[in-house]
Every structure is written in structure tokens, then in C-alpha cells.
Amino acid sequence: MNYDDPQLKEYLEHFDQEVLPEMRSSKICFVLLSGHVDAKICLEVGAAVLLGKPMLVATLGGAVVPDNLRRFASEIIELKEGTPGKFSIESQVAMKDALERMMEKGSV
């Protein structure tokens, strides 16, 4: 990786100036795992861990939650697609229930 790359510098500046302040002010971090790992999700998950944010981890398309991420996740749910661009009703209920459990535990 070339740390002098202008695109990398631009993305890191964006993360530092925009994403990180939003994460600091949020109550939770929502992590959507699709099986594809990229720099964006790595930065977001790492920041959530370092900021001590409760994480709702959701899998899509049969993605597997790595054991180390399971240790940090407050809740893990599996999402299923419904109509194009929307999650199934069951997935919406699972998300609502997970958020309620997080609130009951005091995570949120």
C-alpha cells in the first residue's frame, strides 16, 4: 500500500473529518457483513472497537461472522432480502428485536 497515494490520503481525511465524528456521536455501530472485506469496513469496525461502541452485526448472503468479531458484537442477526432494495419482514423484525435487547442490556 502506498501511503502517499492521493486517493488514500483523501479517503483517510474524509474518514477522520466526517465518519469518525459521526461514529463518536452515535449510540451504536451497525456492521453489515456481505462476505466482502474492504478498507471501509475495517476502519469502521476498528473505530467502533476503539470507541467502545456497541455493535449490531448483521450478515447478508450467508456471510460468516469471524470469531474475533463475535467477541465484540453486542448482537448478531442474519438478514434476508425481500423485495429489491428492502430486507424481508422477518429481517426487519430481527433488527428491531436486536436493538430492543441492546437497549435492555444497557448497550444503547
Protein Blocks (a to p, Z undefined) as FASTA:
>chain_A
ZZkbmklmmmmmmmmmmmmmmmmmpmbdcdddehiacfklmmmmmmmmmnopacddddee
hiacdfklmmmpmbdcddddfdehiacfklmmmmmmmmmmmmmnomZZ
